[in-house]
Amino acid sequence: MTSIETPILIVGAGPVGLALAADLGTRGVPCLVVEQGDGTPDHPRASVLNARSMEFMRRLGLADAIRRDGTPEDFPHTALYCTTLTGFEIARIERPHHGGRGASADSPERPQRCNQIWLDPILRARAANEDGVSLRYRCRFETAAEHADHVLATVHDLASDQRIAIVARYLVDCSGGHSPIRRALNIDMNGSNYLGYFLSVFVRAPELWTHHDMGKAALINFVEPKGLWRNLISLNGRELYRFGIRGKAYYDAPEKVDTERLFNEVVGKRVPHEIISVRRWTARNVVADKYHAGRIFLAGDAAHLNHPAAGLGMNTGLGDAFDLGWKLAAVHDGWASASLLGSYEIERRPVGRRNVGHADESHANDREQQPGPAIADATPDGARARQALAAAIVPAQTRKVITDGLALGYRYDPSPIVWPDGTPAPADTVTDYRPTARPGSRAPHIFLAPDRSTLDLFGQSFVLLRLGTQAPDPSPLAGAFAQRGVPLTIETIDNPAVAALYERALVLVRPDGHVAWRADAVPSDPPALADRLRGASA
Ligand SMILES: Cc1cc2nc3c(=O)[nH]c(=O)nc-3n(C[C@H](O)[C@H](O)[C@H](O)COP(=O)(O)OP(=O)(O)OC[C@H]3O[C@@H](n4cnc5c(N)ncnc54)[C@H](O)[C@@H]3O)c2cc1C
């Protein structure tokens, strides 16, 4: 059997595996990605990169490419609720701060729609562009066995029908919801009892909005007497859509489903369109009991699954990748021991549980709606039913489709590699993000110059921000980091707005852009701080 050695083996070239590979590549850490498919996306899945994911893409230099291939800037991110497209409008939620390039107070990047059909190839090209990253498609992972200082995996190269042995220091399971690795490790997933059955129909319907008066909308939910069972998601702001249909009968016999009829029903009349493909899928809202076992780590859908109602699945997975990437690089480069990797589960699993919980709550709200028989009637009773439903659903649906608090406000608290400053935790909200530089939080954004954000300072090393020309001499801290080989960059910024936002004269930011420590004076024991931050005292 052929044998290959690699520091990091990534199983699965979905968005999470590819983003992790690209991140490791930028850090100079070689890795090998094995993917059973041939890398040709054939059916749409996730459509929305939230602002945090777009910040990660900005770091990889991909934000412009994603805007270019995603939904055009002027396409509204409206969530519309109607009986049919030619029927009655019930409610709409506007999201003016989503999409496009205009400045946002909270982030240098806005949420952007770019379906995985276009996103995955962008990530693939970016990962392949790194010298240290090898991508092997049509290569199926089969087994993994852990040894004292490595993992021995076997993969099946489907093109040559050869078995290959791969010796890796660490294996990251990015193989999605059906993960064979998580199953082999006997790691259960727990959470909500909900199990939903769906059909996803990929449709081409050119200029659909010229056939009705509701205008363009990114997400169209159809309200029927028995509830919210169907939706239509614009994929590229032009002719492509994903038509979602809920129901076990449809799932059980997709070949018997008259998708043409169902599509014509929600439009309310016949319009030119073509069904491109139909897939069935189940939705669960669950989180793995463990995110790692020894040298094997779970990320993305392998670690957490949720109904896409709130658009959180891929975004949560990208967060996993960017938390794990710098930690694997630190261990590979020798300035951290394996104990740093223990912080991955401690930091990311609570985020997974929170996001999955929110998705569960959001989709439960869809399922609980019982609009009643009058909802589509052109009568006073029908008008009253529509008004009542709008009043009932808008608050919950706003929490479903506007999740800036979840996207930017998540924090690692407590974390063994963050030094708390004793300040109280800010309120945790789903819809609104409140900037804070409290340790554990994402270091907040503020523009230092046109299109140069504070976030652009972070990524490769730890960064010590000295805020104001009077900020203390950081030499003792720099010395402790240097002694341990921990990469540190010092940035002195004389900008009152940054000082006010970050609230302390010295702020240490990790390579993933989260605040690790802050104070107005150098710490009394710099070696202890450096050791905590690199996981040596965890
Ligand atoms: C209909 C639908 C709509 C969605 N909408 C959204 C949305 O709007 N927003 C959002 O954030 N998320 C959404 N999601 C979820 C999103 O698609 C997933 O969260 C995301 O794809 C997870 O990425 P991943 O890389 O973890 O896994 P995947 O994308 O599933 O990738 C896993 C990869 O591993 C490969 N693999 C599996 N087993 C093996 C093996 N043995 N050997 C080698 N390779 C293997 C698979 O072929 C696959 O390519 C949606 C999902 C669905 C189904």
The ligand as a Gaussian input file, in Angstrom:
#p B3LYP/6-31G(d) Opt

LIG

0 1
 C      -30.830000      22.556000       1.812000
 C      -29.764000      23.142000       2.688000
 C      -29.691000      24.517000       2.822000
 C      -28.724000      25.060000       3.623000
 N      -28.682000      26.427000       3.796000
 C      -27.768000      26.983000       4.634000
 C      -27.667000      28.381000       4.812000
 O      -28.427000      29.163000       4.231000
 N      -26.682000      28.872000       5.633000
 C      -25.828000      28.042000       6.281000
 O      -24.950000      28.538000       7.011000
 N      -25.887000      26.699000       6.127000
 C      -26.843000      26.153000       5.322000
 N      -26.891000      24.789000       5.134000
 C      -25.948000      23.950000       5.809000
 C      -24.658000      23.888000       5.028000
 O      -24.841000      23.394000       3.721000
 C      -23.695000      23.009000       5.782000
 O      -23.664000      23.476000       7.113000
 C      -22.307000      23.053000       5.178000
 O      -22.254000      22.509000       3.877000
 C      -21.382000      22.251000       6.069000
 O      -20.118000      22.283000       5.539000
 P      -19.102000      21.116000       5.911000
 O      -17.880000      21.468000       5.148000
 O      -19.039000      20.943000       7.369000
 O      -19.770000      19.788000       5.351000
 P      -20.210000      19.408000       3.882000
 O      -20.466000      20.605000       3.055000
 O      -21.309000      18.427000       4.038000
 O      -18.926000      18.715000       3.287000
 C      -18.512000      17.447000       3.727000
 C      -17.691000      16.824000       2.633000
 O      -17.124000      15.621000       3.125000
 C      -17.168000      14.673000       2.104000
 N      -17.102000      13.329000       2.692000
 C      -18.028000      12.689000       3.423000
 N      -17.606000      11.453000       3.759000
 C      -16.372000      11.310000       3.213000
 C      -15.432000      10.252000       3.187000
 N      -15.666000       9.071000       3.788000
 N      -14.262000      10.448000       2.531000
 C      -14.001000      11.624000       1.896000
 N      -14.877000      12.653000       1.867000
 C      -16.048000      12.503000       2.529000
 C      -18.476000      14.936000       1.393000
 O      -18.466000      14.419000       0.077000
 C      -18.538000      16.451000       1.425000
 O      -18.001000      17.041000       0.269000
 C      -27.831000      24.211000       4.311000
 C      -27.888000      22.835000       4.154000
 C      -28.852000      22.293000       3.355000
 C      -28.923000      20.802000       3.229000

